Amino acid sequence: MFSFIILIFFISGCSKSSEPNSDIDNIPNYYAPLNVGDIRQFVRQSDSATVLQKVIFTTKRQDGVNAFAMETTNGTNLPDTFYCVVRNGYFKGTNLNTGSNPSNPYNEQNIITTNPSDGDRFIDLISYPDTVYKVAKYFPSRNTLCGIFNNVFGFTTIFHYSNGGRDTSSTSYFAKDIGCIGSSSKHLELNSDISYLKIGNQEYGKLRPPKSITPMSNINNPIFQKRVYRKY
């Protein structure tokens, strides 16, 4: 399952989705606008590498739940497609078909809470409730390449190890009615900022030419891999 370390997607306040979802509960969804045709581009601060995300279509999971297809292109690479749903007050990454884990058959990952409060703490990877969680923190505003956005929440991913230790991976920032606007990390080469955003009829910033990531000198460092690229 992907871990959404740098970027992380969107879905709109209560009724802004491009297709009604009968499985969405009545919990407001303010922090992840999602409409087919939405586009956002992130720029890595260390080398100006780009990541382009597009909402390309809606589909259904095997159980009939509506899902959105998110196309992600890293630099000049070929795009990958991931899927997401909004359920039970969370914006989630998901598979379309069931897997081998009966406790989490669609391999769901909680990306953000849709109506967060300062200090919220929740499980990130549902299959590993004692391992990965997130904590929400409110910021009145955050400055980006697209301008200043108000009413921002940062969602920090924290690894909790079996020996009792813990480690903070990264923080993704979501603005109200806007969605993801960037990320920060103690590994500075992973910091990113939004450079272009199109949500419905709203447009911010300027789309940049694609640029691939510059290889990192510590990419083979086992400690770096454990903290940033740990797979579950």
Phi and psi in degrees as GROMACS dihedral restraints (atoms count N, CA, C in turn):
[ dihedral_restraints ]
;  ai    aj    ak    al  type     phi  dphi    fc
    3     4     5     6     1   -70.6    20    10
    4     5     6     7     1   154.5    20    10
    6     7     8     9     1  -113.0    20    10
    7     8     9    10     1     1.4    20    10
    9    10    11    12     1    52.9    20    10
   10    11    12    13     1    44.5    20    10
   12    13    14    15     1   -68.4    20    10
   13    14    15    16     1   -43.0    20    10
   15    16    17    18     1   -95.1    20    10
   16    17    18    19     1   -40.5    20    10
   18    19    20    21     1  -133.6    20    10
   19    20    21    22     1   152.9    20    10
   21    22    23    24     1  -165.4    20    10
   22    23    24    25     1   143.9    20    10
   24    25    26    27     1   -88.3    20    10
   25    26    27    28     1  -148.4    20    10
   27    28    29    30     1  -150.5    20    10
   28    29    30    31     1   163.3    20    10
   30    31    32    33     1  -176.2    20    10
   31    32    33    34     1   138.7    20    10
   33    34    35    36     1   -91.5    20    10
   34    35    36    37     1   167.8    20    10
   36    37    38    39     1   -54.6    20    10
   37    38    39    40     1   135.3    20    10
   39    40    41    42     1    13.5    20    10
   40    41    42    43     1   -59.6    20    10
   42    43    44    45     1  -122.0    20    10
   43    44    45    46     1    23.4    20    10
   45    46    47    48     1   -94.4    20    10
   46    47    48    49     1    -3.3    20    10
   48    49    50    51     1   -66.8    20    10
   49    50    51    52     1   152.3    20    10
   51    52    53    54     1   -77.8    20    10
   52    53    54    55     1   -11.2    20    10
   54    55    56    57     1  -140.7    20    10
   55    56    57    58     1   129.8    20    10
   57    58    59    60     1   -63.9    20    10
   58    59    60    61     1   142.7    20    10
   60    61    62    63     1  -115.8    20    10
   61    62    63    64     1   108.8    20    10
   63    64    65    66     1   -66.3    20    10
   64    65    66    67     1   -20.4    20    10
   66    67    68    69     1   -87.3    20    10
   67    68    69    70     1    -8.2    20    10
   69    70    71    72     1   -74.5    20    10
   70    71    72    73     1   130.6    20    10
   72    73    74    75     1   -79.1    20    10
   73    74    75    76     1  -170.5    20    10
   75    76    77    78     1   -89.5    20    10
   76    77    78    79     1     8.6    20    10
   78    79    80    81     1   -72.0    20    10
   79    80    81    82     1   126.0    20    10
   81    82    83    84     1   -58.9    20    10
   82    83    84    85     1   147.2    20    10
   84    85    86    87     1  -123.8    20    10
   85    86    87    88     1    93.7    20    10
   87    88    89    90     1  -101.0    20    10
   88    89    90    91     1   -17.8    20    10
   90    91    92    93     1  -112.3    20    10
   91    92    93    94     1    15.3    20    10
   93    94    95    96     1  -151.9    20    10
   94    95    96    97     1    75.0    20    10
   96    97    98    99     1   -63.3    20    10
   97    98    99   100     1   135.1    20    10
   99   100   101   102     1  -142.6    20    10
  100   101   102   103     1   115.1    20    10
  102   103   104   105     1  -136.8    20    10
  103   104   105   106     1   142.3    20    10
  105   106   107   108     1   -58.3    20    10
  106   107   108   109     1   129.7    20    10
  108   109   110   111     1   102.5    20    10
  109   110   111   112     1   -12.4    20    10
  111   112   113   114     1   -64.6    20    10
  112   113   114   115     1   145.7    20    10
  114   115   116   117     1  -136.6    20    10
  115   116   117   118     1   141.1    20    10
  117   118   119   120     1  -147.1    20    10
  118   119   120   121     1   143.8    20    10
  120   121   122   123     1  -122.8    20    10
  121   122   123   124     1   133.9    20    10
  123   124   125   126     1  -111.1    20    10
  124   125   126   127     1   147.7    20    10
  126   127   128   129     1  -122.3    20    10
  127   128   129   130     1   127.8    20    10
  129   130   131   132     1   -75.9    20    10
  130   131   132   133     1   129.8    20    10
  132   133   134   135     1   -68.8    20    10
  133   134   135   136     1   -26.9    20    10
  135   136   137   138     1   -74.8    20    10
  136   137   138   139     1   -33.4    20    10
  138   139   140   141     1  -141.9    20    10
  139   140   141   142     1     9.7    20    10
  141   142   143   144     1    63.9    20    10
  142   143   144   145     1    18.6    20    10
  144   145   146   147     1   -63.7    20    10
  145   146   147   148     1   147.0    20    10
  147   148   149   150     1  -111.8    20    10
  148   149   150   151     1   150.8    20    10
  150   151   152   153     1  -132.2    20    10
  151   152   153   154     1   123.3    20    10
  153   154   155   156     1  -108.4    20    10
  154   155   156   157     1   130.1    20    10
  156   157   158   159     1  -121.7    20    10
  157   158   159   160     1   135.8    20    10
  159   160   161   162     1  -133.4    20    10
  160   161   162   163     1   141.9    20    10
  162   163   164   165     1   -91.3    20    10
  163   164   165   166     1   111.3    20    10
  165   166   167   168     1  -104.4    20    10
  166   167   168   169     1   -28.1    20    10
  168   169   170   171     1  -169.4    20    10
  169   170   171   172     1   168.1    20    10
  171   172   173   174     1  -106.9    20    10
  172   173   174   175     1   153.1    20    10
  174   175   176   177     1  -150.6    20    10
  175   176   177   178     1  -169.4    20    10
  177   178   179   180     1  -129.2    20    10
  178   179   180   181     1   144.3    20    10
  180   181   182   183     1   -72.6    20    10
  181   182   183   184     1   171.5    20    10
  183   184   185   186     1   -58.1    20    10
  184   185   186   187     1   -29.6    20    10
  186   187   188   189     1   -89.4    20    10
  187   188   189   190     1     6.6    20    10
  189   190   191   192     1    91.0    20    10
  190   191   192   193     1    -2.4    20    10
  192   193   194   195     1   -72.0    20    10
  193   194   195   196     1   134.7    20    10
  195   196   197   198     1   -67.7    20    10
  196   197   198   199     1   137.4    20    10
  198   199   200   201     1  -134.7    20    10
  199   200   201   202     1   154.6    20    10
  201   202   203   204     1  -109.7    20    10
  202   203   204   205     1   137.8    20    10
  204   205   206   207     1   -92.4    20    10
  205   206   207   208     1   126.1    20    10
  207   208   209   210     1  -113.1    20    10
  208   209   210   211     1   114.1    20    10
  210   211   212   213     1   -91.9    20    10
  211   212   213   214     1   124.9    20    10
  213   214   215   216     1  -121.2    20    10
  214   215   216   217     1   126.7    20    10
  216   217   218   219     1  -120.8    20    10
  217   218   219   220     1   116.0    20    10
  219   220   221   222     1   -89.4    20    10
  220   221   222   223     1   111.6    20    10
  222   223   224   225     1    57.2    20    10
  223   224   225   226     1  -125.2    20    10
  225   226   227   228     1   -99.6    20    10
  226   227   228   229     1    10.6    20    10
  228   229   230   231     1   -72.4    20    10
  229   230   231   232     1   167.8    20    10
  231   232   233   234     1   -70.2    20    10
  232   233   234   235     1   147.3    20    10
  234   235   236   237     1   -72.8    20    10
  235   236   237   238     1   152.1    20    10
  237   238   239   240     1  -111.9    20    10
  238   239   240   241     1   153.0    20    10
  240   241   242   243     1  -119.5    20    10
  241   242   243   244     1   129.0    20    10
  243   244   245   246     1  -121.2    20    10
  244   245   246   247     1   169.1    20    10
  246   247   248   249     1  -129.3    20    10
  247   248   249   250     1   149.8    20    10
  249   250   251   252     1  -143.7    20    10
  250   251   252   253     1   157.8    20    10
  252   253   254   255     1  -138.6    20    10
  253   254   255   256     1   163.8    20    10
  255   256   257   258     1  -118.3    20    10
  256   257   258   259     1   117.6    20    10
  258   259   260   261     1  -149.7    20    10
  259   260   261   262     1   140.7    20    10
  261   262   263   264     1    55.6    20    10
  262   263   264   265     1    34.1    20    10
  264   265   266   267     1    84.0    20    10
  265   266   267   268     1    11.2    20    10
  267   268   269   270     1  -128.6    20    10
  268   269   270   271     1   147.6    20    10
  270   271   272   273     1   -94.3    20    10
  271   272   273   274     1   123.1    20    10
  273   274   275   276     1  -125.7    20    10
  274   275   276   277     1   143.4    20    10
  276   277   278   279     1   -78.9    20    10
  277   278   279   280     1   148.9    20    10
  279   280   281   282     1  -153.6    20    10
  280   281   282   283     1   158.0    20    10
  282   283   284   285     1   -93.0    20    10
  283   284   285   286     1   160.7    20    10
  285   286   287   288     1   -86.4    20    10
  286   287   288   289     1   -25.9    20    10
  288   289   290   291     1  -119.4    20    10
  289   290   291   292     1   157.1    20    10
  291   292   293   294     1   -73.0    20    10
  292   293   294   295     1   151.3    20    10
  294   295   296   297     1  -112.9    20    10
  295   296   297   298     1  -154.2    20    10
  297   298   299   300     1   -94.6    20    10
  298   299   300   301     1    -3.5    20    10
  300   301   302   303     1   -96.9    20    10
  301   302   303   304     1   106.6    20    10
  303   304   305   306     1   -66.3    20    10
  304   305   306   307     1   -24.5    20    10
  306   307   308   309     1   -78.7    20    10
  307   308   309   310     1   -18.4    20    10
  309   310   311   312     1  -148.8    20    10
  310   311   312   313     1    69.9    20    10
  312   313   314   315     1   -61.6    20    10
  313   314   315   316     1   -26.4    20    10
  315   316   317   318     1  -103.3    20    10
  316   317   318   319     1    12.4    20    10
  318   319   320   321     1    53.8    20    10
  319   320   321   322     1    46.6    20    10
  321   322   323   324     1   -71.2    20    10
  322   323   324   325     1   145.8    20    10
  324   325   326   327     1  -129.3    20    10
  325   326   327   328     1   127.3    20    10
  327   328   329   330     1   -79.0    20    10
  328   329   330   331     1   112.3    20    10
  330   331   332   333     1   -84.7    20    10
  331   332   333   334     1   -52.5    20    10
  333   334   335   336     1  -146.4    20    10
  334   335   336   337     1   164.5    20    10
  336   337   338   339     1   -85.9    20    10
  337   338   339   340     1   143.9    20    10
  339   340   341   342     1   -82.1    20    10
  340   341   342   343     1   -17.4    20    10
  342   343   344   345     1  -136.4    20    10
  343   344   345   346     1    70.9    20    10
  345   346   347   348     1   -73.9    20    10
  346   347   348   349     1   159.7    20    10
  348   349   350   351     1  -127.3    20    10
  349   350   351   352     1   152.9    20    10
  351   352   353   354     1   -60.0    20    10
  352   353   354   355     1   126.9    20    10
  354   355   356   357     1    93.2    20    10
  355   356   357   358     1    -3.1    20    10
  357   358   359   360     1   -53.9    20    10
  358   359   360   361     1   138.9    20    10
  360   361   362   363     1  -131.0    20    10
  361   362   363   364     1   132.8    20    10
  363   364   365   366     1  -150.8    20    10
  364   365   366   367     1   160.2    20    10
  366   367   368   369     1   -70.2    20    10
  367   368   369   370     1   136.1    20    10
  369   370   371   372     1   -89.2    20    10
  370   371   372   373     1   -67.0    20    10
  372   373   374   375     1   -93.5    20    10
  373   374   375   376     1   111.4    20    10
  375   376   377   378     1   -63.3    20    10
  376   377   378   379     1   -29.3    20    10
  378   379   380   381     1   -71.4    20    10
  379   380   381   382     1   -15.3    20    10
  381   382   383   384     1  -132.9    20    10
  382   383   384   385     1    68.7    20    10
  384   385   386   387     1   -65.0    20    10
  385   386   387   388     1   -18.3    20    10
  387   388   389   390     1   -99.8    20    10
  388   389   390   391     1     7.0    20    10
  390   391   392   393     1  -114.2    20    10
  391   392   393   394     1   -46.6    20    10
  393   394   395   396     1  -131.0    20    10
  394   395   396   397     1   125.8    20    10
  396   397   398   399     1  -140.8    20    10
  397   398   399   400     1   173.1    20    10
  399   400   401   402     1  -129.9    20    10
  400   401   402   403     1   151.6    20    10
  402   403   404   405     1  -127.1    20    10
  403   404   405   406     1   133.6    20    10
  405   406   407   408     1   -96.8    20    10
  406   407   408   409     1   138.5    20    10
  408   409   410   411     1  -134.2    20    10
  409   410   411   412     1   133.8    20    10
  411   412   413   414     1   -85.8    20    10
  412   413   414   415     1   137.9    20    10
  414   415   416   417     1  -127.8    20    10
  415   416   417   418     1   131.2    20    10
  417   418   419   420     1   -58.6    20    10
  418   419   420   421     1   -34.5    20    10
  420   421   422   423     1  -160.3    20    10
  421   422   423   424     1   164.5    20    10
  423   424   425   426     1  -147.1    20    10
  424   425   426   427     1   132.6    20    10
  426   427   428   429     1   -86.9    20    10
  427   428   429   430     1   134.0    20    10
  429   430   431   432     1  -135.0    20    10
  430   431   432   433     1   176.0    20    10
  432   433   434   435     1   -65.2    20    10
  433   434   435   436     1   -19.4    20    10
  435   436   437   438     1   -94.5    20    10
  436   437   438   439     1     2.5    20    10
  438   439   440   441     1   116.9    20    10
  439   440   441   442     1  -171.9    20    10
  441   442   443   444     1   -93.9    20    10
  442   443   444   445     1   129.5    20    10
  444   445   446   447     1  -113.5    20    10
  445   446   447   448     1   140.0    20    10
  447   448   449   450     1  -100.2    20    10
  448   449   450   451     1   165.1    20    10
  450   451   452   453     1    53.4    20    10
  451   452   453   454     1    67.0    20    10
  453   454   455   456     1  -106.6    20    10
  454   455   456   457     1   141.7    20    10
  456   457   458   459     1  -117.5    20    10
  457   458   459   460     1   134.8    20    10
  459   460   461   462     1   -99.2    20    10
  460   461   462   463     1   131.9    20    10
  462   463   464   465     1  -112.0    20    10
  463   464   465   466     1   108.5    20    10
  465   466   467   468     1   -96.2    20    10
  466   467   468   469     1   128.3    20    10
  468   469   470   471     1   -87.1    20    10
  469   470   471   472     1   129.3    20    10
  471   472   473   474     1  -126.3    20    10
  472   473   474   475     1   127.3    20    10
  474   475   476   477     1   -90.3    20    10
  475   476   477   478     1   130.4    20    10
  477   478   479   480     1  -114.5    20    10
  478   479   480   481     1   113.1    20    10
  480   481   482   483     1   -88.3    20    10
  481   482   483   484     1   157.8    20    10
  483   484   485   486     1   -65.0    20    10
  484   485   486   487     1   -22.0    20    10
  486   487   488   489     1   -84.6    20    10
  487   488   489   490     1     4.5    20    10
  489   490   491   492     1    96.9    20    10
  490   491   492   493     1   -11.8    20    10
  492   493   494   495     1   -77.9    20    10
  493   494   495   496     1   166.9    20    10
  495   496   497   498     1  -148.6    20    10
  496   497   498   499     1   159.8    20    10
  498   499   500   501     1  -148.3    20    10
  499   500   501   502     1   136.5    20    10
  501   502   503   504     1   -90.0    20    10
  502   503   504   505     1   128.4    20    10
  504   505   506   507     1   -89.9    20    10
  505   506   507   508     1   -67.9    20    10
  507   508   509   510     1  -159.0    20    10
  508   509   510   511     1   168.0    20    10
  510   511   512   513     1  -125.1    20    10
  511   512   513   514     1   128.1    20    10
  513   514   515   516     1  -105.0    20    10
  514   515   516   517     1   138.3    20    10
  516   517   518   519     1  -109.2    20    10
  517   518   519   520     1   131.9    20    10
  519   520   521   522     1  -126.1    20    10
  520   521   522   523     1   128.7    20    10
  522   523   524   525     1   -99.7    20    10
  523   524   525   526     1   146.8    20    10
  525   526   527   528     1   -60.6    20    10
  526   527   528   529     1   130.9    20    10
  528   529   530   531     1    64.6    20    10
  529   530   531   532     1     9.0    20    10
  531   532   533   534     1  -119.4    20    10
  532   533   534   535     1   -46.1    20    10
  534   535   536   537     1    99.7    20    10
  535   536   537   538     1  -155.4    20    10
  537   538   539   540     1   -67.8    20    10
  538   539   540   541     1   131.6    20    10
  540   541   542   543     1  -124.6    20    10
  541   542   543   544     1     7.4    20    10
  543   544   545   546     1   146.9    20    10
  544   545   546   547     1  -173.9    20    10
  546   547   548   549     1  -153.0    20    10
  547   548   549   550     1   160.8    20    10
  549   550   551   552     1  -137.4    20    10
  550   551   552   553     1   157.7    20    10
  552   553   554   555     1  -155.6    20    10
  553   554   555   556     1   154.0    20    10
  555   556   557   558     1   -67.7    20    10
  556   557   558   559     1   -19.7    20    10
  558   559   560   561     1   -87.6    20    10
  559   560   561   562     1    95.1    20    10
  561   562   563   564     1   -58.5    20    10
  562   563   564   565     1   -26.3    20    10
  564   565   566   567     1   -67.9    20    10
  565   566   567   568     1   -11.1    20    10
  567   568   569   570     1   -96.9    20    10
  568   569   570   571     1    -5.2    20    10
  570   571   572   573     1   -63.2    20    10
  571   572   573   574     1   138.4    20    10
  573   574   575   576     1  -137.1    20    10
  574   575   576   577     1   159.8    20    10
  576   577   578   579     1  -141.1    20    10
  577   578   579   580     1   147.4    20    10
  579   580   581   582     1   -78.8    20    10
  580   581   582   583     1   132.4    20    10
  582   583   584   585     1  -111.8    20    10
  583   584   585   586     1   -20.9    20    10
  585   586   587   588     1  -150.4    20    10
  586   587   588   589     1   140.6    20    10
  588   589   590   591     1  -147.9    20    10
  589   590   591   592     1   128.6    20    10
  591   592   593   594     1  -130.5    20    10
  592   593   594   595     1   115.3    20    10
  594   595   596   597     1  -126.1    20    10
  595   596   597   598     1   109.4    20    10
  597   598   599   600     1    59.4    20    10
  598   599   600   601     1  -121.3    20    10
  600   601   602   603     1   -93.1    20    10
  601   602   603   604     1    -0.2    20    10
  603   604   605   606     1   -90.3    20    10
  604   605   606   607     1   141.8    20    10
  606   607   608   609     1  -142.5    20    10
  607   608   609   610     1   134.3    20    10
  609   610   611   612     1  -134.5    20    10
  610   611   612   613     1   144.5    20    10
  612   613   614   615     1    74.5    20    10
  613   614   615   616     1  -164.0    20    10
  615   616   617   618     1  -136.1    20    10
  616   617   618   619     1   132.8    20    10
  618   619   620   621     1   -71.7    20    10
  619   620   621   622     1   128.8    20    10
  621   622   623   624     1   -99.1    20    10
  622   623   624   625     1   157.8    20    10
  624   625   626   627     1   -63.6    20    10
  625   626   627   628     1   146.6    20    10
  627   628   629   630     1   -64.9    20    10
  628   629   630   631     1   142.2    20    10
  630   631   632   633     1  -141.3    20    10
  631   632   633   634     1   130.8    20    10
  633   634   635   636     1   -81.1    20    10
  634   635   636   637     1   161.5    20    10
  636   637   638   639     1   -70.0    20    10
  637   638   639   640     1   138.2    20    10
  639   640   641   642     1   -77.2    20    10
  640   641   642   643     1   129.5    20    10
  642   643   644   645     1   -54.6    20    10
  643   644   645   646     1   138.0    20    10
  645   646   647   648     1   -91.7    20    10
  646   647   648   649     1   138.0    20    10
  648   649   650   651     1   -65.0    20    10
  649   650   651   652     1   -25.4    20    10
  651   652   653   654     1  -105.5    20    10
  652   653   654   655     1    21.9    20    10
  654   655   656   657     1   -63.4    20    10
  655   656   657   658     1   -26.7    20    10
  657   658   659   660     1   -96.0    20    10
  658   659   660   661     1     4.7    20    10
  660   661   662   663     1   -71.1    20    10
  661   662   663   664     1   120.3    20    10
  663   664   665   666     1   -57.5    20    10
  664   665   666   667     1   -36.4    20    10
  666   667   668   669     1   -66.1    20    10
  667   668   669   670     1   -42.8    20    10
  669   670   671   672     1   -61.4    20    10
  670   671   672   673     1   -43.9    20    10
  672   673   674   675     1   -63.3    20    10
  673   674   675   676     1   -40.1    20    10
  675   676   677   678     1   -64.4    20    10
  676   677   678   679     1   -40.0    20    10
  678   679   680   681     1   -81.1    20    10
  679   680   681   682     1   -33.6    20    10
  681   682   683   684     1  -108.4    20    10
  682   683   684   685     1   -36.2    20    10
  684   685   686   687     1  -113.8    20    10
  685   686   687   688     1    19.4    20    10
  687   688   689   690     1   -58.4    20    10
  688   689   690   691     1   130.8    20    10
  690   691   692   693     1  -106.5    20    10
  691   692   693   694     1   149.6    20    10
